[in-house]
Amino acid sequence: MTMQEAHNVQVHPDWRTNGYAYFRAIWVECAEMLDHFGWKWWKHQQPDLDQVKLELVDIWHFALSDMMRAGDMDETAVAQSLASVSPAPDAEAFRVAIEALAQDVLAHQRFTVQPFLTLLAPLPLGYDELFAMYVGKNVLNHFRLDHGYKDGSYRKLWDGREDTE
């Protein structure tokens, strides 16, 4: 939460009162994640699990922000819930869980933890990896903001590869 707070303040010092639509960012990230995972039955698609995991981490950034702004986050309970998820890979269950998270966040216009936990279960991504990826993406987000992300001058491609790689 400390890292997310620092990032959010870097985006805007009054982030808690600006009314940012974190729910919208979450469902858009869900769509991007589904696209990286594959859903088209009419063509061969190979899931890009690295990109899927990055989208999941992006969702977690917005989810933390939404819960922190609401002021009702029990960080111990959330951490215990995340740590209790046992991955059991299942492609169709994962697709359904992505859609369920998007539907839930749209219906409530805020993040709730349970659909996110359901999403984690069919994905081979444990708590430790989620945390490590979160830290890495948080650092990258700070770097982006320090180097022109808000004004559009930041370049995401470095030697032909996207900065997330």
DODRENDO-711206 format. One record per residue: x, y, z of N, C-alpha, C, CB in turn; residue in three letters; residue number from 1. Coordinates in Angstrom, 3 decimals, always signed. Each point is the difference from the previous one (the first is absolute). Glycine has a CB too. Layout:
! residues N
X, Y, Z, X, Y, Z, X, Y, Z, X, Y, Z, ALA, NUM
...
***
This chain:
! residues 165
+0.823, -1.191, +0.000, -0.823, +1.191, +0.000, +0.870, +1.260, +0.000, -1.808, -1.264, +1.208, MET, 1
+2.951, +1.183, -0.565, +0.909, +1.148, +0.024, +0.487, +0.322, -1.405, +0.709, -0.594, +2.334, THR, 2
-0.360, -0.431, -3.075, +0.472, +0.215, -1.379, -1.114, +0.564, -0.876, +1.640, -1.883, +0.272, MET, 3
-2.846, +1.381, -0.103, -1.118, +0.484, -0.807, -0.321, +1.443, +0.349, -0.919, -2.327, -0.146, GLN, 4
+0.960, +2.646, +1.422, -0.237, +1.382, +0.432, +1.006, +0.947, -0.656, -0.918, -0.836, +2.198, GLU, 5
+2.198, +0.463, -2.166, +1.037, +0.853, -0.592, -0.232, +0.184, -1.499, +1.629, -0.783, +1.746, ALA, 6
-2.006, -0.290, -2.417, -0.267, +0.108, -1.438, -1.199, +0.909, -0.261, +0.950, -2.304, -0.347, HIS, 7
-2.023, +2.091, +1.090, -1.209, +0.796, -0.212, +0.249, +1.485, +0.260, -1.375, -1.987, +0.639, ASN, 8
+2.163, +2.293, +0.383, +0.337, +1.393, +0.286, +0.837, +0.571, -1.144, -0.075, -0.452, +2.493, VAL, 9
+0.928, -0.374, -3.074, +0.803, +0.460, -1.138, -0.903, +0.334, -1.192, +1.946, -1.410, +0.791, GLN, 10
-3.000, +0.627, -0.973, -0.956, +0.276, -1.080, -0.750, +1.298, +0.300, -0.251, -2.482, -0.474, VAL, 11
-0.262, +2.588, +1.708, -0.693, +1.216, +0.416, -0.048, +0.034, +1.524, -1.392, +0.034, -2.132, HIS, 12
+1.860, +1.057, +2.727, +0.043, +0.072, +1.470, -1.361, -0.210, +0.678, +1.914, +1.547, -0.261, PRO, 13
-2.991, -1.165, -0.401, -1.344, -0.157, +0.571, -0.745, -1.171, -0.637, -0.064, +2.462, +0.456, ASP, 14
+0.769, -3.553, -0.699, -0.582, -1.144, -0.715, -1.226, -0.568, +0.709, +2.266, -0.526, -0.874, TRP, 15
-2.327, +0.633, +2.183, -1.126, -0.585, +0.744, -1.318, +0.750, -0.229, +1.638, -0.766, +1.717, ARG, 16
-1.557, +2.022, -2.111, -1.227, +0.798, -0.168, -0.293, +0.342, -1.460, +0.401, +0.941, +2.263, THR, 17
+0.413, -1.417, -3.191, -0.186, +0.369, -1.403, -1.076, -0.804, -0.727, +2.366, +0.646, +0.004, ASN, 18
-2.858, -1.706, +0.607, -1.069, -0.771, -0.629, +0.453, -0.851, -1.170, -1.518, +1.768, +0.712, GLY, 19
+2.781, -2.161, -0.732, +0.477, -0.850, -1.094, -0.835, -1.275, -0.074, +2.334, +0.927, +0.261, TYR, 20
-2.667, -1.321, -1.460, -0.851, -1.179, -0.239, +0.863, -1.262, -0.051, -1.673, +1.420, -1.276, ALA, 21
+2.141, -1.831, +2.449, +0.837, -1.205, +0.051, -0.756, -1.211, -0.533, +1.229, +0.943, +1.972, TYR, 22
-2.537, -0.980, -1.754, -0.792, -1.120, -0.503, +0.100, -0.098, -1.525, -1.570, +0.248, +1.953, PHE, 23
+1.604, +0.883, -2.621, +0.102, +0.011, -1.463, +1.360, -0.531, -0.448, -1.582, +1.957, -0.100, ARG, 24
+2.620, -1.510, +0.775, +1.340, -0.483, -0.327, +0.075, -1.517, +0.192, +0.989, +2.227, +0.681, ALA, 25
-1.636, -2.741, +0.355, +0.038, -1.437, +0.274, -0.678, -0.794, -1.101, +0.018, +0.490, +2.438, ILE, 26
-1.223, -0.075, -2.877, -0.661, -0.822, -1.019, +0.704, +0.107, -1.351, -2.170, +0.307, +1.207, TRP, 27
+2.795, +0.825, -1.491, +0.777, +0.108, -1.239, +1.222, -0.918, +0.072, -0.783, +2.391, -0.321, VAL, 28
+1.441, -2.437, +1.467, +1.130, -0.925, +0.179, -0.474, -1.450, -0.116, +1.158, +1.681, +1.489, GLU, 29
-2.364, -1.969, -1.032, -0.567, -1.351, -0.166, -0.107, -0.358, -1.483, -1.291, +0.263, +2.158, CYS, 30
+0.819, +0.681, -2.956, -0.119, -0.247, -1.442, +1.371, -0.235, -0.620, -2.072, +1.416, -0.077, ALA, 31
+3.053, -0.620, +0.484, +1.359, -0.188, -0.523, +0.553, -1.369, +0.420, +0.384, +2.502, +0.080, GLU, 32
-0.655, -2.890, +1.153, +0.482, -1.287, +0.498, -0.633, -1.147, -0.788, +0.324, +0.998, +2.293, MET, 33
-1.613, -0.919, -2.530, -0.689, -1.038, -0.770, +0.561, -0.087, -1.410, -2.071, +0.362, +1.361, LEU, 34
+2.398, +0.774, -1.941, +0.572, +0.006, -1.338, +1.374, -0.680, -0.014, -1.262, +2.118, -0.508, ASP, 35
+2.079, -1.873, +1.523, +1.314, -0.650, +0.080, -0.127, -1.496, +0.294, +0.983, +2.167, +0.787, HIS, 36
-2.039, -2.546, -0.084, -0.194, -1.414, +0.333, -0.553, -0.774, -1.192, -0.390, +0.631, +2.392, PHE, 37
-0.472, +0.027, -3.138, -0.622, -0.644, -1.160, -1.424, -0.397, +0.299, +2.222, -0.825, -0.730, GLY, 38
-3.081, +1.159, -0.205, -1.413, -0.327, +0.157, -0.671, -0.316, -1.342, -0.054, +1.467, +2.023, TRP, 39
+0.788, -1.252, -3.112, -0.579, -0.164, -1.342, -0.033, -1.475, -0.396, +0.837, +2.288, -0.648, LYS, 40
-2.008, -2.817, +0.540, -0.159, -1.407, -0.348, +0.255, -0.262, -1.476, -1.640, -0.208, +1.844, TRP, 41
+1.652, +1.243, -2.677, +0.134, -0.173, -1.438, +1.447, +0.059, -0.491, -2.253, +0.985, -0.211, TRP, 42
+3.195, -0.779, +1.136, +1.401, +0.014, -0.404, +0.878, -0.531, +1.124, -0.440, +1.951, -1.519, LYS, 43
+1.579, -2.465, +1.141, +0.937, -0.504, +0.991, +0.587, +1.176, +0.771, +0.532, -2.017, -1.439, HIS, 44
-0.526, +1.886, +2.744, +0.600, +1.015, +0.855, +0.828, -0.691, +1.072, -1.912, +1.604, -0.434, GLN, 45
+3.069, -1.070, +0.681, +0.865, -0.502, +1.056, -0.008, +1.021, +1.133, +1.462, -1.282, -1.658, GLN, 46
-1.878, +0.890, +2.859, +0.002, +0.968, +1.101, +1.397, +0.572, +0.240, -1.920, -1.227, +1.044, PRO, 47
+1.973, +2.528, -0.847, +1.238, +0.677, +0.365, -0.081, +0.246, +1.508, +0.285, +1.112, -2.326, ASP, 48
+0.123, -2.120, +3.105, -0.169, +0.064, +1.451, +0.785, +1.136, +0.644, -0.368, -2.440, -0.028, LEU, 49
+1.493, +2.808, -0.554, +0.745, +1.136, +0.559, -0.840, +1.271, -0.084, +2.187, -1.076, -0.661, ASP, 50
-2.813, +1.306, -0.483, -0.843, +1.190, -0.166, -1.257, -0.100, +0.848, +0.880, +0.292, -2.322, GLN, 51
-1.445, -1.494, +2.418, -1.183, -0.213, +0.832, +0.317, +0.405, +1.443, -0.784, -1.893, -1.511, VAL, 52
+1.924, +1.439, +2.002, +0.392, +0.321, +1.374, +0.232, +1.498, +0.185, +1.030, -2.269, +0.196, LYS, 53
-0.472, +2.916, -1.211, +0.192, +1.460, +0.097, -1.335, +0.731, +0.075, +2.144, -0.214, -1.277, LEU, 54
-3.119, -0.242, +0.514, -1.329, +0.624, +0.053, -0.621, -0.216, +1.376, -0.305, -0.360, -2.484, GLU, 55
+0.523, -0.824, +3.043, -0.515, -0.287, +1.332, +0.630, +0.932, +1.035, -0.365, -2.399, -0.664, LEU, 56
+1.646, +2.644, +0.528, +0.688, +0.916, +0.908, -0.526, +1.424, -0.188, +2.056, -1.470, -0.046, VAL, 57
-2.338, +1.860, -1.194, -0.603, +1.314, -0.232, -1.348, +0.100, +0.713, +1.175, +0.160, -2.227, ASP, 58
-1.958, -1.225, +2.136, -1.288, -0.026, +0.699, +0.221, +0.171, +1.497, -0.980, -1.493, -1.783, ILE, 59
+1.988, +0.815, +2.324, +0.264, +0.090, +1.427, +0.377, +1.425, +0.413, +0.734, -2.395, -0.025, TRP, 60
+0.011, +3.110, -0.820, +0.312, +1.409, +0.302, -1.295, +0.817, +0.142, +2.199, -0.204, -1.259, HIS, 61
-3.096, +0.051, +0.307, -1.249, +0.762, +0.052, -0.880, -0.468, +1.154, +0.120, +0.340, -2.480, PHE, 62
-0.106, -1.647, +2.747, -0.798, -0.553, +1.093, +0.468, +0.551, +1.344, -0.392, -2.085, -1.344, ALA, 63
+1.700, +2.080, +1.559, +0.533, +0.568, +1.239, -0.417, +1.457, +0.149, +1.949, -1.574, -0.117, LEU, 64
-1.834, +2.320, -0.952, -0.368, +1.422, +0.044, -1.464, +0.168, +0.376, +1.738, +0.506, -1.732, SER, 65
-2.592, -1.311, +1.139, -1.430, +0.093, +0.272, -0.304, -0.355, +1.456, -0.480, -0.565, -2.401, ASP, 66
+1.089, -0.513, +2.894, -0.242, -0.409, +1.386, +0.568, +1.027, +0.984, +0.052, -2.411, -0.719, MET, 67
+1.118, +2.942, +0.418, +0.611, +0.992, +0.883, -0.841, +1.265, +0.044, +2.266, -0.939, -0.502, MET, 68
-2.749, +1.366, -0.644, -0.818, +1.215, -0.040, -1.291, -0.189, +0.790, +0.970, +0.575, -2.244, ARG, 69
-1.552, -1.757, +2.157, -1.251, -0.272, +0.717, +0.231, -0.065, +1.509, -0.854, -1.250, -2.001, ALA, 70
+2.099, +0.972, +2.400, +0.328, -0.037, +1.418, -0.502, -1.214, +0.745, -0.028, +2.407, -0.100, GLY, 71
-0.346, -3.453, -0.631, -0.535, -1.188, +0.664, +0.849, -1.244, -0.239, -2.259, +0.987, -0.230, ASP, 72
+3.538, -0.771, -0.024, +0.875, -1.129, -0.303, +0.601, -0.565, +1.285, +0.516, +0.990, -2.259, MET, 73
-0.782, -2.259, +2.480, +0.632, -0.730, +1.097, +1.198, -0.710, -0.619, -2.204, -0.315, +1.329, ASP, 74
+3.375, +0.961, -1.257, +1.154, -0.517, -0.729, +0.423, -1.389, +0.462, +0.733, +2.337, -0.321, GLU, 75
-0.905, -2.660, +1.586, +0.347, -1.334, +0.478, -0.927, -1.040, -0.615, +0.856, +0.978, +2.150, THR, 76
-2.143, -0.708, -2.159, -0.963, -0.936, -0.581, +0.232, -0.175, -1.499, -1.663, +0.657, +1.755, ALA, 77
+1.941, +0.442, -2.449, +0.259, -0.088, -1.443, +1.257, -0.820, -0.253, -1.113, +2.233, -0.370, VAL, 78
+2.175, -1.975, +1.121, +1.248, -0.753, -0.173, -0.215, -1.486, +0.287, +1.316, +2.048, +0.633, ALA, 79
-2.061, -2.364, +0.414, -0.272, -1.403, +0.319, -0.828, -0.660, -1.097, +0.100, +0.547, +2.443, GLN, 80
-1.066, +0.177, -2.981, -0.822, -0.538, -1.085, +0.838, -0.278, -1.233, -1.969, +1.243, +0.886, SER, 81
+2.830, -0.302, -1.243, +0.866, -0.194, -1.161, +0.943, -1.182, +0.208, -0.138, +2.454, -0.490, LEU, 82
+0.698, -2.563, +1.680, +0.948, -1.072, +0.289, -0.667, -1.363, +0.041, +1.361, +1.625, +1.270, ALA, 83
-2.672, -1.657, -1.049, -0.699, -1.278, +0.113, -0.414, -0.589, -1.348, -0.803, +0.757, +2.209, SER, 84
+0.926, -0.001, -3.288, -0.400, -0.493, -1.313, +0.984, -1.066, -0.467, -1.061, +2.224, -0.559, VAL, 85
+0.524, -3.364, +0.163, +0.827, -1.087, -0.539, -0.255, -0.090, -1.495, -0.056, -1.281, +2.202, SER, 86
+1.044, +1.645, -3.008, -0.204, -0.040, -1.452, -0.357, -1.399, -0.501, +1.605, +1.892, -0.210, PRO, 87
-2.615, -1.945, -0.631, -0.432, -1.230, -0.655, -0.339, +0.371, -1.438, -0.894, -1.037, +2.179, ALA, 88
+1.899, +1.042, -3.070, -0.207, +0.483, -1.368, -1.188, -0.626, -0.720, +2.415, +0.380, -0.079, PRO, 89
-3.247, +0.467, -0.489, -1.184, -0.409, -0.746, -0.343, +1.155, -0.936, -0.869, -1.516, +1.897, ASP, 90
+1.109, +1.327, -3.190, -0.134, +1.092, -0.968, -1.402, +0.595, -0.038, +1.773, -1.085, -1.336, ALA, 91
-2.792, +0.258, +1.252, -1.355, +0.542, -0.107, -0.433, +0.653, +1.307, -0.558, -1.757, -1.697, GLU, 92
+0.943, +1.173, +2.824, -0.322, +0.621, +1.288, +0.658, +1.375, +0.108, -0.204, -2.279, +1.060, ALA, 93
+1.391, +2.409, -1.631, +0.686, +1.287, +0.035, -0.748, +1.032, -0.835, +2.190, -1.178, +0.334, PHE, 94
-2.616, +0.797, -1.528, -0.769, +0.932, -0.845, -1.277, +0.460, +0.719, +0.915, -1.129, -2.076, ARG, 95
-1.618, +0.175, +2.665, -1.242, +0.320, +0.713, +0.294, +0.916, +1.193, -1.001, -2.216, -0.715, VAL, 96
+2.095, +1.964, +1.415, +0.360, +0.823, +1.154, +0.356, +1.429, -0.413, +0.815, -2.060, +1.164, ALA, 97
-0.166, +2.215, -2.314, +0.295, +1.353, -0.511, -1.312, +0.749, -0.228, +2.144, -0.817, -1.103, ILE, 98
-3.076, +0.146, +0.438, -1.294, +0.630, -0.289, -0.767, +0.308, +1.280, -0.076, -1.211, -2.184, GLU, 99
+0.156, +0.313, +3.166, -0.696, +0.217, +1.275, +0.568, +1.208, +0.751, -0.467, -2.464, +0.128, ALA, 100
+1.787, +2.618, -0.160, +0.612, +1.168, +0.639, -0.456, +1.277, -0.693, +1.997, -1.381, +0.665, LEU, 101
-1.982, +1.386, -1.991, -0.443, +1.179, -0.753, -1.470, +0.312, +0.304, +1.668, -0.535, -1.827, ALA, 102
-2.506, -0.491, +1.849, -1.423, +0.216, +0.301, -0.193, +0.546, +1.409, -0.594, -1.853, -1.573, GLN, 103
+1.324, +1.299, +2.531, -0.137, +0.436, +1.380, +0.417, +1.458, +0.179, +0.406, -2.349, +0.731, ASP, 104
+0.725, +2.696, -1.324, +0.492, +1.365, +0.169, -0.918, +0.999, -0.714, +2.360, -0.878, +0.179, VAL, 105
-2.950, +0.473, -1.287, -0.948, +0.887, -0.680, -1.301, +0.128, +0.791, +1.005, -0.646, -2.208, LEU, 106
-1.473, -0.461, +2.768, -1.255, +0.031, +0.750, +0.109, +0.858, +1.257, -0.528, -2.271, -0.880, ALA, 107
+1.666, +2.189, +1.567, +0.164, +0.723, +1.261, +0.754, +1.320, -0.149, -0.037, -2.193, +1.137, HIS, 108
+0.655, +2.386, -2.297, +0.847, +1.159, -0.267, +1.064, +0.169, +1.070, -1.907, +1.093, -1.165, GLN, 109
+2.392, -2.230, +1.630, +1.138, -0.050, +0.900, +0.480, -1.441, +0.079, -0.847, +1.993, +1.331, ARG, 110
+2.054, -2.147, -0.838, +0.644, -1.302, +0.082, -0.436, -0.753, +1.247, +1.948, +0.910, -1.262, PHE, 111
-2.208, -2.210, +1.097, -0.200, -0.885, +1.142, +0.993, -1.156, -0.138, -2.483, +0.634, +0.214, THR, 112
+2.940, -1.136, +0.889, +1.110, -0.955, +0.007, -0.373, -1.377, -0.553, +0.891, +1.222, +1.953, VAL, 113
-2.067, -1.730, -1.622, -0.314, -1.396, -0.335, +0.118, -0.326, -1.495, -1.513, +0.007, +1.958, GLN, 114
+1.000, +0.804, -2.863, +0.172, -0.340, -1.421, +1.474, -0.030, -0.432, -2.233, +1.031, -0.431, PRO, 115
+3.046, -0.212, +1.067, +1.429, -0.012, -0.298, +0.628, -1.308, +0.470, +0.074, +2.509, +0.192, PHE, 116
-0.461, -2.973, +0.992, +0.500, -1.277, +0.508, -0.419, -1.145, -0.914, -0.089, +0.897, +2.341, LEU, 117
-1.140, -0.843, -2.832, -0.494, -1.015, -0.933, +0.816, +0.021, -1.285, -2.309, +0.204, +0.973, THR, 118
+2.716, +0.973, -1.389, +0.822, +0.153, -1.198, +1.393, -0.593, +0.197, -1.282, +2.068, -0.577, LEU, 119
+1.832, -1.939, +1.765, +1.347, -0.525, +0.260, +0.058, -1.521, -0.031, +0.435, +2.013, +1.372, LEU, 120
-1.495, -2.659, -0.928, +0.031, -1.456, +0.170, +0.359, -0.781, -1.270, -1.690, +0.317, +1.763, ALA, 121
+1.094, -0.028, -2.925, +0.364, -0.794, -1.183, +1.263, +0.482, -0.729, -2.409, -0.476, -0.235, PRO, 122
+3.089, +1.449, +0.795, +1.202, +0.540, -0.634, +1.233, -0.463, +0.778, -1.291, +2.020, -0.846, LEU, 123
+2.331, -2.462, +0.146, +1.213, -0.405, +0.722, +0.792, +1.226, +0.488, +0.099, -2.108, -1.396, PRO, 124
-0.636, +2.753, +2.421, +0.615, +1.191, +0.574, -0.271, -0.009, +1.492, -0.273, +1.316, -2.158, LEU, 125
+1.290, -1.571, +2.937, -0.154, -0.017, +1.446, +0.177, +1.369, +0.615, +0.799, -2.324, -0.004, GLY, 126
-1.033, +2.385, +1.288, +0.082, +1.245, +0.764, +1.379, +0.643, -0.113, -1.709, -0.904, +1.578, TYR, 127
+2.758, +0.113, -1.428, +1.362, +0.551, -0.041, +0.313, +0.610, -1.362, +0.714, -1.701, +1.692, ASP, 128
-1.138, +1.019, -2.758, +0.249, +0.531, -1.344, -0.832, +1.255, -0.247, +0.517, -2.319, -0.823, GLU, 129
-1.763, +2.324, +1.280, -0.839, +1.191, -0.143, +0.669, +1.187, +0.692, -2.088, -1.435, -0.101, LEU, 130
+2.581, +1.219, +1.320, +0.648, +1.081, +0.736, +1.259, +0.483, -0.720, -0.910, -0.942, +2.136, PHE, 131
+1.741, +0.003, -2.578, +1.243, +0.380, -0.686, -0.301, +0.772, -1.278, +1.144, -2.020, +0.955, ALA, 132
-2.145, +1.573, -1.699, -0.365, +0.704, -1.237, -0.597, +1.368, +0.312, -0.401, -2.203, -1.137, MET, 133
-0.374, +2.290, +2.211, -0.560, +1.288, +0.398, +1.117, +0.998, +0.294, -2.028, -1.161, +0.936, TYR, 134
+3.016, +0.726, -0.162, +1.112, +0.883, +0.350, +0.709, +0.471, -1.269, +0.288, -1.191, +2.214, VAL, 135
+0.000, +0.263, -3.127, +0.673, +0.356, -1.246, -0.797, +0.987, -0.830, +1.065, -2.223, +0.018, GLY, 136
-2.375, +1.992, -0.146, -0.835, +0.895, -0.804, -0.159, +1.348, +0.684, -1.217, -1.976, -0.937, LYS, 137
+1.164, +1.987, +2.261, -0.095, +1.256, +0.730, +1.244, +0.853, -0.250, -1.424, -1.115, +1.757, ASN, 138
+2.595, +0.490, -1.721, +1.254, +0.713, -0.273, -0.016, +0.533, -1.434, +1.248, -1.466, +1.659, VAL, 139
-1.691, +0.634, -2.601, -0.084, +0.444, -1.398, -0.973, +1.171, -0.132, +0.532, -2.338, -0.785, LEU, 140
-1.656, +2.264, +1.470, -0.967, +1.106, -0.067, +0.613, +1.302, +0.508, -1.872, -1.639, +0.307, ASN, 141
+2.641, +1.573, +0.775, +0.694, +1.198, +0.499, +0.987, +0.519, -1.045, -0.245, -0.829, +2.371, HIS, 142
+1.001, -0.086, -2.960, +0.972, +0.381, -1.031, -0.701, +0.684, -1.169, +1.480, -1.920, +0.673, PHE, 143
-2.585, +1.331, -1.117, -0.756, +0.593, -1.110, -0.427, +1.423, +0.336, -0.809, -2.281, -0.669, ARG, 144
+0.239, +2.465, +1.848, -0.460, +1.335, +0.383, +1.154, +0.987, +0.127, -1.917, -1.053, +1.183, LEU, 145
+3.059, +0.581, -0.705, +1.173, +0.861, +0.118, +0.583, +0.393, -1.355, +0.476, -1.084, +2.177, ASP, 146
-0.841, +0.345, -3.220, +0.597, +0.215, -1.318, -1.018, +0.295, -1.094, +1.819, -1.495, +0.707, HIS, 147
-2.887, +2.206, -0.342, -0.885, +0.552, -1.020, -1.262, -0.758, -0.338, +2.001, +0.904, -0.855, GLY, 148
-2.415, -1.853, +1.671, -1.200, -0.777, -0.314, -1.252, +0.874, -0.048, +1.066, -1.984, +1.075, TYR, 149
-1.169, +2.924, -0.131, -1.199, +0.839, +0.060, -0.088, +0.984, -1.157, +0.055, -0.227, +2.462, LYS, 150
+1.085, +0.726, -2.931, -0.048, +0.981, -1.093, +0.141, -0.639, -1.382, +0.953, +1.671, +1.571, ASP, 151
-0.788, -2.984, -1.609, +0.056, -0.710, -1.275, +1.377, -0.129, -0.609, -2.248, +0.799, -0.353, GLY, 152
+3.284, -0.343, +1.042, +1.339, -0.056, -0.580, +0.746, -1.304, +0.331, +0.062, +2.488, +0.154, SER, 153
-0.625, -3.298, +0.724, +0.655, -1.260, +0.370, -0.054, -0.984, -1.165, -0.613, +0.367, +2.422, TYR, 154
+1.697, -1.110, -2.623, +0.010, -1.020, -1.046, -0.016, -1.373, +0.657, +1.258, +1.531, -1.589, ARG, 155
-2.242, -2.351, +1.201, -0.144, -1.324, +0.605, +0.914, -1.027, -0.651, -2.355, +0.562, +0.556, LYS, 156
+2.843, -0.284, -1.754, +0.869, -0.953, -0.697, +1.465, +0.345, +0.238, -1.771, -0.359, -1.751, LEU, 157
+2.520, -0.632, +2.173, +1.435, +0.124, +0.261, +0.691, -1.110, -0.760, -0.363, +1.041, +2.297, TRP, 158
+1.191, -0.679, -3.264, +0.682, -0.987, -0.847, -0.994, -0.997, -0.586, +2.074, +0.251, +1.391, ASP, 159
-3.239, +0.258, -1.819, -0.981, -0.831, -0.675, -0.883, -0.833, +0.927, +1.580, -0.067, -1.859, GLY, 160
-1.429, +0.224, +3.175, -0.795, -0.764, +0.947, -0.763, +0.956, +0.913, +1.656, -1.908, -0.086, ARG, 161
-2.886, +1.513, +0.447, -0.791, +0.831, +0.900, +0.627, -0.018, +1.390, -2.097, -0.469, -1.335, GLU, 162
+1.973, +1.572, +2.030, +0.633, +0.144, +1.305, -0.438, -1.070, +1.016, +0.134, +2.439, -0.466, ASP, 163
-1.304, -2.982, +0.319, -0.448, -1.037, +0.935, +0.781, -1.304, -0.175, -2.272, +1.040, -0.011, THR, 164
+2.865, -1.213, -1.140, +0.809, -1.200, -0.229, +1.337, +0.116, +0.682, -1.139, -0.360, -2.170, GLU, 165
***
